[in-house]
């Protein structure tokens, strides 16, 4: 008489699958849309930034074709293209009011920390203070689909 059939033979495979797709091993991806409400006090002490002009509801969308758009209160402030490799987000070919006019302002890199339904950005290279200030202030939260 045989005991237990195929189940005991599949158990080791199930454990390997659980370990392979555990949160520590899973590659987290950016959601299509994030939002953050940024208040004036978050910009206090940031040079060349007018806190009143930066406060508002920000929306960051990662669009098909690796395009992105950053809006403040419904108005496009930055648009361009993005790539994500591991936790390094690179923004390129940017245009809009929050893109400074000097050299290298159309490219920026950020470390991305995805925690559940939120994402935080830490600038590794961004010469445009306004854009960096918005992206690194507070936490952007996923907008449900």
Buried (B, 14 or more C-beta within 10 A) or exposed (E): EEEEEEEEEEEEEEEEEEEEEEEEEEEBEBBEBBBBEBEEEBBEEBEEBEBEEBBBEBBBBBEEEEEBBBBBEEEBBBBBBBEBEEEEBBBBEBEBEBBBEEEEBBBBBBEBEBEEEBBBBBBEEBBBBBBBBBBBBBEBBBBEE
